[in-house]
Amino acid sequence: MRAEWQAHIDELLKEYKKQHEQLKKLQDRLTALEAEGEGGDGAVKARVDRQGRLTSLEFDPRRYRKLGSEELAEAVLEAARNAADQVSGKAREAMEGLVPEGAEQSDFDFTKLVGDTPGDFDAVRERYGLLDR
């Protein structure tokens, strides 16, 4: 194999490793996303995870007692929506420039794309006769 080809392949592998690490960090950031929102003028606080699922709910005892049942229900929904909107915004911000325009971030499973390890590149290079001997 020509030396310049091997150098080019080595450079591509180096770039792949770098991009793989960047995607792995992004995956970790997206996995850890959560947000808190308020509703009913602070009477209710809701926390959601990266998928917008409710993980905690708090009521301000001085405020929520003043709300009727329908107002309280609306305050809970408002808090959960606000938190879900925040988490969605954080995810969009983290993925800015990575997701094609018009596509939804939920269409991309970075676990499948990134995997757990970048692989054994030396084994690949050896298999194709690219490893320095």
Secondary structure by P-SEA (a helix, b strand, c coil): ccaaaaaaaaaaaaaaaaaaaaaaaaaaaaaaccbbbbcccccbbbbbccccccccccccccccccccaaaaaaaaaaaaaaaaaaaaaaaaaaacccccccccccccccccccccccccaaaaaaaaccccc
